[in-house]
Amino acid sequence: MNLTITTQFLSLLLGLYFVVKGADVLLSSATSLGKKFNVSDFFIGLIIIGFGTSLSELLVSVKAVLENSPGLSVGNVVGSNISNIILVISFVLIISSFHVKNIRKFDIFFHLLIHLLFLLFFLLDILNLFSGIFFIFLFLFYLFLSFTKSSSKKIEKVEIEDSFPSKMTFQKPIVFGIPIIFLSIIITLFGAQITVLSAIKISSLLNISDSFLGLSVIAIGTSLPEIATSIKAARKKNFNLIVGNILGSNIYNLLLILGISASFENFTYNKNALLFEVYFLSVSVTIISILFYKNFLFKKNHSGIFFMLYFFYLFMLYRTNF
């Protein structure tokens, strides 16, 4: 029994590694490809980086629904958004203090609005095909407005990474770029397969909900691209990119990923098992939205507060599931 659980946990970590590594290579290569063909920084930031850092959540969530574990999908989205807010800011503040500049109020309000809308749909038990389609429509509406109201051109220029895949993609996009991108997608898909199947097996062996694993281990694992991207941006003092990454990734997760997941016929969830986590996400988003709107100065010594908040969340998560 113990050996089986250990094997499945190792398999889960291996799957997460492939998911994160595949998404990271895809992100850096796609960014280089965009630079090579003179795609605007705004498009790269919104579409390529936004989608690239959310790819792990998308594949894991869809795979979970296909494997008849939709609770894992909802838990992954909720847990990832909590991690994106609290953990990302925690790690960024280890490196530097920051405050929000040149971020559109529309993005902040839209980010808050969709989370409150999700809370309402969740409490009313109407996360289904129709709400899924509505979420996808809202996501397309957001993309449309982002392009037509691209007044946020002041964001820092996106740079290609100093890595082998990035350099080879930029130098020879057809010969190396496209094969690297294709291979990275396969690696990510393979990782998602291992991750979901291992999580289902672990939840069965330990008699715990699949949503618990989605909210904890998998949520942290699939949030690693956002954390890594934000740490790199913090070192370069690109704080607008960090806030844009948090807002954009959460919008992708909630509207696109949950929207797609909810559109499947077998989609369902245990409201009682996720109640505290959804409330915690809603309160966190509300507070952080107010701080972003007020141009609050996040100081380095605030890092400990954010880490304590996340540990409190994990403690409550553990307490309600064991």
C-alpha positions as CSV (number, residue, x, y, z in Angstrom):
1,M,0.0,0.0,0.0
2,N,2.7,2.5,1.1
3,L,4.9,1.5,-1.9
4,T,2.0,2.0,-4.3
5,I,1.1,5.5,-2.9
6,T,4.8,6.5,-3.0
7,T,5.0,5.3,-6.6
8,Q,1.9,7.2,-7.6
9,F,3.2,10.4,-5.9
10,L,6.5,10.1,-7.8
11,S,4.5,9.6,-11.0
12,L,2.4,12.7,-10.1
13,L,5.5,14.8,-9.6
14,L,7.0,13.4,-12.9
15,G,3.9,14.3,-14.7
16,L,3.9,17.8,-13.3
17,Y,7.5,18.2,-14.3
18,F,6.7,17.3,-17.9
19,V,3.6,19.6,-17.9
20,V,5.6,22.6,-16.6
21,K,8.7,21.9,-18.7
22,G,6.8,21.4,-21.8
23,A,4.7,24.6,-21.3
24,D,7.9,26.5,-20.5
25,V,9.6,25.4,-23.7
26,L,6.5,26.2,-25.7
27,L,6.2,29.6,-24.1
28,S,9.8,30.6,-24.8
29,S,9.8,29.2,-28.3
30,A,6.5,30.8,-29.2
31,T,7.7,34.1,-27.9
32,S,10.8,33.9,-30.0
33,L,8.7,32.9,-33.1
34,G,6.5,36.0,-32.5
35,K,9.6,38.2,-32.2
36,K,11.1,36.7,-35.4
37,F,8.0,37.6,-37.4
38,N,7.6,41.0,-35.8
39,V,4.5,40.3,-33.9
40,S,3.6,43.2,-31.5
41,D,4.7,43.0,-27.8
42,F,1.1,43.5,-26.8
43,F,0.0,40.4,-28.8
44,I,2.9,38.4,-27.4
45,G,2.1,39.5,-23.8
46,L,-1.6,38.9,-24.0
47,I,-2.0,35.9,-26.2
48,I,1.3,34.0,-26.2
49,I,2.5,34.5,-22.6
50,G,-1.1,34.5,-21.2
51,F,-2.0,31.3,-23.0
52,G,1.5,29.7,-22.5
53,T,1.5,30.1,-18.8
54,S,-2.1,28.7,-18.6
55,L,-1.5,25.8,-20.9
56,S,-0.7,23.4,-17.9
57,E,-4.0,24.2,-16.3
58,L,-5.9,23.8,-19.5
59,L,-4.5,20.4,-20.4
60,V,-4.7,19.0,-16.9
61,S,-8.3,20.3,-16.4
62,V,-9.6,19.0,-19.8
63,K,-7.9,15.6,-19.2
64,A,-9.4,15.4,-15.8
65,V,-12.9,15.9,-17.2
66,L,-12.3,13.3,-19.9
67,E,-11.2,10.8,-17.2
68,N,-14.4,11.5,-15.3
69,S,-12.8,13.5,-12.5
70,P,-14.3,17.0,-13.1
71,G,-13.7,17.8,-9.4
72,L,-10.0,17.8,-10.2
73,S,-10.6,20.2,-13.0
74,V,-12.5,22.8,-10.8
75,G,-10.0,22.3,-8.0
76,N,-7.1,23.0,-10.3
77,V,-8.6,26.2,-11.6
78,V,-9.6,27.5,-8.1
79,G,-6.3,26.4,-6.6
80,S,-4.2,27.8,-9.4
81,N,-5.9,31.2,-9.2
82,I,-5.2,31.3,-5.5
83,S,-1.6,30.4,-6.1
84,N,-1.3,33.0,-8.9
85,I,-2.4,35.7,-6.6
86,I,-0.8,34.8,-3.2
87,L,2.3,32.7,-4.1
88,V,3.3,34.8,-7.1
89,I,3.3,38.0,-5.1
90,S,5.0,36.2,-2.2
91,F,8.0,35.2,-4.4
92,V,8.1,38.5,-6.2
93,L,8.3,40.4,-2.9
94,I,11.3,38.3,-1.9
95,I,13.1,40.0,-4.8
96,S,11.8,43.5,-4.7
97,S,9.0,45.9,-3.5
98,F,6.6,47.0,-6.2
99,H,3.4,48.9,-7.0
100,V,1.0,48.9,-9.9
101,K,1.5,51.4,-12.7
102,N,-0.1,51.8,-16.1
103,I,-2.4,48.8,-15.7
104,R,-5.9,49.6,-17.1
105,K,-8.7,49.9,-14.5
106,F,-10.8,47.9,-16.9
107,D,-8.5,44.8,-16.5
108,I,-8.6,45.1,-12.7
109,F,-12.4,45.4,-12.6
110,F,-13.0,42.7,-15.2
111,H,-10.8,40.3,-13.2
112,L,-12.8,41.0,-10.1
113,L,-16.2,40.8,-11.8
114,I,-15.6,37.4,-13.4
115,H,-14.5,36.0,-10.0
116,L,-17.7,37.3,-8.3
117,L,-19.7,35.9,-11.2
118,F,-18.0,32.5,-10.8
119,L,-18.9,32.7,-7.0
120,L,-22.5,33.3,-7.9
121,F,-22.7,30.5,-10.5
122,F,-20.9,28.1,-8.1
123,L,-23.3,28.8,-5.2
124,L,-26.3,28.5,-7.4
125,D,-25.1,25.2,-8.9
126,I,-25.3,26.4,-12.5
127,L,-21.8,25.6,-13.7
128,N,-22.9,23.6,-16.7
129,L,-22.8,23.7,-20.6
130,F,-24.6,27.0,-20.8
131,S,-22.5,28.8,-18.2
132,G,-19.4,27.2,-19.8
133,I,-20.4,28.7,-23.2
134,F,-21.1,32.0,-21.5
135,F,-17.7,32.0,-19.9
136,I,-16.0,31.3,-23.3
137,F,-18.0,34.2,-24.8
138,L,-16.9,36.5,-22.0
139,F,-13.3,35.5,-22.7
140,L,-13.6,36.3,-26.4
141,F,-15.2,39.6,-25.5
142,Y,-12.3,40.4,-23.2
143,L,-9.8,39.6,-26.0
144,F,-11.7,41.7,-28.4
145,L,-11.8,44.7,-26.0
146,S,-8.1,44.2,-25.2
147,F,-7.2,44.6,-28.9
148,T,-9.5,47.5,-29.6
149,K,-8.6,49.3,-26.3
150,S,-4.9,48.5,-26.4
151,S,-4.0,51.7,-24.5
152,S,-1.8,49.5,-22.3
153,K,1.0,49.7,-24.9
154,K,3.2,51.0,-22.1
155,I,4.0,47.5,-20.9
156,E,7.6,46.6,-21.0
157,K,9.0,45.1,-24.2
158,V,9.0,41.3,-24.2
159,E,12.4,39.8,-24.6
160,I,13.3,36.3,-25.9
161,E,14.9,34.0,-23.3
162,D,18.6,33.1,-23.3
163,S,18.0,29.4,-23.9
164,F,18.7,26.9,-26.6
165,P,15.1,26.4,-27.7
166,S,14.5,30.2,-27.8
167,K,17.7,30.9,-29.8
168,M,17.2,28.1,-32.3
169,T,13.6,29.1,-32.8
170,F,14.5,32.7,-33.5
171,Q,17.4,31.8,-35.8
172,K,15.7,29.1,-37.8
173,P,12.0,29.2,-37.2
174,I,11.0,26.7,-39.8
175,V,13.7,24.1,-39.3
176,F,13.8,24.2,-35.5
177,G,11.0,26.5,-34.3
178,I,8.0,24.6,-35.4
179,P,9.4,21.1,-34.5
180,I,10.3,22.4,-31.0
181,I,6.9,23.9,-30.5
182,F,5.2,20.7,-31.7
183,L,7.4,18.5,-29.4
184,S,6.8,20.7,-26.4
185,I,3.0,20.3,-26.9
186,I,3.4,16.5,-27.0
187,I,5.5,16.6,-23.8
188,T,2.9,18.8,-22.1
189,L,0.1,16.5,-23.1
190,F,2.1,13.4,-22.0
191,G,2.7,15.1,-18.6
192,A,-1.0,16.0,-18.3
193,Q,-1.9,12.3,-18.9
194,I,0.5,11.1,-16.2
195,T,-0.6,13.8,-13.7
196,V,-4.3,13.2,-14.0
197,L,-4.1,9.4,-13.9
198,S,-1.8,9.5,-10.9
199,A,-4.0,12.0,-9.1
200,I,-7.1,9.8,-9.6
201,K,-5.2,6.8,-8.3
202,I,-3.9,8.6,-5.2
203,S,-7.4,10.0,-4.4
204,S,-8.8,6.5,-4.7
205,L,-6.0,4.9,-2.5
206,L,-6.2,7.6,0.2
207,N,-10.0,7.9,0.0
208,I,-9.8,11.7,-0.5
209,S,-11.5,13.9,-3.1
210,D,-9.8,14.5,-6.4
211,S,-10.6,18.2,-5.9
212,F,-8.3,18.3,-2.9
213,L,-5.3,17.3,-5.1
214,G,-6.4,19.8,-7.7
215,L,-6.5,22.5,-5.1
216,S,-3.1,21.7,-3.6
217,V,-0.3,19.8,-5.3
218,I,-1.5,20.1,-8.9
219,A,-2.5,23.7,-8.5
220,I,1.0,24.6,-7.2
221,G,2.6,22.6,-10.0
222,T,0.6,24.1,-12.8
223,S,1.2,27.6,-11.4
224,L,5.0,27.2,-11.6
225,P,5.1,28.8,-15.1
226,E,3.4,32.0,-13.7
227,I,5.7,32.0,-10.7
228,A,8.8,31.5,-12.9
229,T,7.7,34.2,-15.4
230,S,7.0,36.7,-12.5
231,I,10.3,36.0,-10.8
232,K,12.2,36.7,-14.1
233,A,10.2,39.9,-14.6
234,A,10.8,41.0,-11.0
235,R,14.6,40.7,-11.5
236,K,14.2,43.0,-14.5
237,K,11.9,45.4,-12.6
238,N,9.1,44.7,-15.1
239,F,6.3,44.9,-12.5
240,N,3.6,45.7,-15.0
241,L,4.3,42.4,-16.7
242,I,3.9,40.6,-13.3
243,V,0.5,42.2,-12.6
244,G,-0.5,41.5,-16.2
245,N,0.6,37.9,-15.8
246,I,-1.5,37.5,-12.7
247,L,-4.6,39.1,-14.1
248,G,-4.3,37.5,-17.5
249,S,-3.6,34.0,-16.3
250,N,-6.5,34.1,-13.9
251,I,-8.8,35.3,-16.6
252,Y,-7.6,32.5,-18.9
253,N,-8.1,29.9,-16.1
254,L,-11.6,31.0,-15.1
255,L,-13.2,31.9,-18.4
256,L,-11.4,29.7,-21.0
257,I,-10.3,26.7,-19.0
258,L,-13.3,26.4,-16.7
259,G,-15.6,27.4,-19.6
260,I,-14.2,24.5,-21.8
261,S,-14.3,22.1,-18.9
262,A,-17.9,23.0,-18.0
263,S,-19.0,22.4,-21.6
264,F,-18.5,18.7,-21.3
265,E,-21.6,16.6,-20.7
266,N,-20.1,14.7,-17.7
267,F,-18.9,17.9,-15.9
268,T,-20.0,18.1,-12.3
269,Y,-18.5,19.1,-8.9
270,N,-19.0,18.7,-5.1
271,K,-20.0,22.2,-3.9
272,N,-19.5,21.4,-0.2
273,A,-16.0,20.1,-0.8
274,L,-14.9,23.4,-2.5
275,L,-16.9,25.9,-0.6
276,F,-14.2,27.3,1.7
277,E,-11.7,27.5,-1.2
278,V,-14.1,29.4,-3.5
279,Y,-14.9,31.9,-0.7
280,F,-11.1,32.2,0.0
281,L,-10.5,32.9,-3.7
282,S,-13.3,35.5,-3.9
283,V,-12.1,37.4,-0.8
284,S,-8.4,37.3,-2.0
285,V,-9.4,38.6,-5.5
286,T,-11.5,41.4,-3.9
287,I,-8.7,42.5,-1.6
288,I,-6.0,42.4,-4.2
289,S,-8.2,44.2,-6.7
290,I,-8.7,47.1,-4.3
291,L,-4.9,47.2,-3.6
292,F,-4.1,47.2,-7.4
293,Y,-6.7,49.9,-8.0
294,K,-5.2,52.1,-5.2
295,N,-1.7,51.7,-6.5
296,F,-0.7,50.1,-3.2
297,L,3.0,49.8,-2.5
298,F,3.8,46.1,-1.9
299,K,6.9,46.1,0.3
300,K,9.4,43.3,0.6
301,N,8.5,42.7,4.3
302,H,4.9,42.0,3.1
303,S,6.2,38.7,1.6
304,G,5.9,37.0,4.9
305,I,2.2,38.0,5.2
306,F,1.4,36.5,1.8
307,F,3.3,33.3,2.6
308,M,1.4,33.0,6.0
309,L,-1.9,33.5,4.1
310,Y,-1.0,30.7,1.7
311,F,0.0,28.3,4.6
312,F,-3.3,29.2,6.3
313,Y,-5.1,28.2,3.1
314,L,-3.2,24.9,2.9
315,F,-3.9,24.2,6.6
316,M,-7.6,24.8,6.2
317,L,-7.5,22.7,3.0
318,Y,-5.9,19.8,4.9
319,R,-8.3,20.2,7.9
320,T,-11.4,20.0,5.7
321,N,-10.2,17.0,3.8
322,F,-8.6,14.8,6.5
